[in-house]
Every structure is written in structure tokens, then in C-alpha cells.
């Protein structure tokens, strides 16, 4: 999750690292995992954090076009209907991509609308 605050960005990352299957919430256990479950071994947290910070620094020094191009290759909701929640408003439309500044493009009834600062449900 990334949120812009003026000239700054706040980045939130959530990763299940050393949880076993029994540690995961039973309500989402069938759709959740952890690095330990995936790799069948415990992960050293300091090393993981160092790798994550190195990747953030790498992409921080890239231009927006490169980042957006890579992001769009992996986007699972491109050209799919989504619900965009902003404050108490819910907007439905087809997610078309990102502008160069990172704002989303949502097609609502044939008209492109710019979205930002909310939650997307697929």
C-alpha cells in the first residue's frame, strides 16, 4: 500500500514470514500463506528486511514509467471490474491502468475517471 502525503509517500508492507499453517487465521487460512510455509524453512527477519529495503531503494531511483510498466505486467485487475472505495463512496468500473503520476484510471460507463487515495476491491 502506498499513499502520497504532499511530497512524501507512506509505504505499508504486510508479509507473513515465519508463521506455520496453524498460526494463520482460520477464516483466511485457505487463501493465506507465509514465506516459511512456501519455502519450508524459517526466514531470518533482518536479512529479509535488508533485501526489502534494497529493492525499495532500487525502485525509488527508477523513473515512474519503468515502475508502472512492471506493475501493469503483474496487475491482476487490469481491464476487470473493480469497486473503488474512497471515504464513504463506492464507485464501480473497469480498471484501465495508471497515469504517469500513479493515479488509477477507471472506466465508468465508457468514460475514463481518475481515482486515487482509496481502497480497491476486486
N, C-alpha and C positions, 0 to 999 in steps of 0.2 A: 504494500500500500504506500502510495506516495501522495503527499499533499503539499501544495505550494503555499507559503506564507510570505508574501512580498517577494523579496529577492532570495529567499531561502526555501529549501524543501525539507519536509519531515518524512523520513522513510521508516516504515514499520515492516518487520520481517518476523514471521512465525514459523518455526521449524520444530517438528517433533524429532528429537535427536536420539536419546537413549531409552526411550520407552519400549516396553515389551507390549505384546498384544493385550495383556491383562491390564496394563496401565491406561490404555485408551478408553475414552468414554464409550460405554456400551451402545449409546444411541447412534454413534457415528463410526463404530469400530469396523463395519463392513466397507466403509469408504475412506478410512484413515490408514496411515502407516507411520513409520518412523525410519530414520536412517539405519538404526540398529536392526529393525525388522528386515529392511530392504537388503542390507549388506551382511546380515547375520553376525555382526560384531559391534562392540561398543565403539563410540567415536570420542576422541579427545576434544573436549569443548574448545580449548584455547587454539588448537590447530584449525578447527572448523571456523572459529571467529576470524582468525587471521586470513584464511582463504576468502571468506565472505568480504572482509574489508578490502582485500586486494582487488577483488572483482568490482566492488563499488568504485574504488579509485580508478580502475581501468576504464569503466564506462563513464565516469564523471569527466574524464579527459577526452572522450569521444564527442563528435558532433551529434546533434539531435537526429539528423537524417539516418545515420548508421544505426543508432539505438532503435528508432521507430521501425526501420526496415527489419531488424532482427526480431523485435517484439511482434510485429504483424505476422511473421512466419510461424510463430508459435501460438498466436491468438486463436482460442477455440470458439470464440463467439463472433468472429468476423462474418458479416453477411447473414447473421442469425438474429432472430427477435430477442430482445432483452427488455428488462424493466430497469429503469434508472430512477433511483430514489434520491431526492435532494430535499432536505428538510422534511416537510410532510407531503410533498408532491411526488407522485409516481407517474413516470412517462414511459410508454411502450413504443418501441420502434425497432428498426433494423440497424444494427451496429455496422457502420461502414468503414471505420478506421480512425486514424488520429491525424490531427493537424500538426504542423512542424513544432508548435509550442506544447504538444502533448494533450491538448483538449480533444475530447471524443467527438466523433461525427455520428449522429443518429438520424436516420431517415424516418420521418414520421409522415405517413400518408403521401409519399412522393416528394417530400420537402426536407432538405438537409438542415439539421439543427445542431448547434454546438452545445456540448454538455461538459461540465467539469464539477469537481467538488462534491461528489455523491457516491452512492453505492450502486453497483450493477448486479442484478440477479439474472442468471441465465435460465 
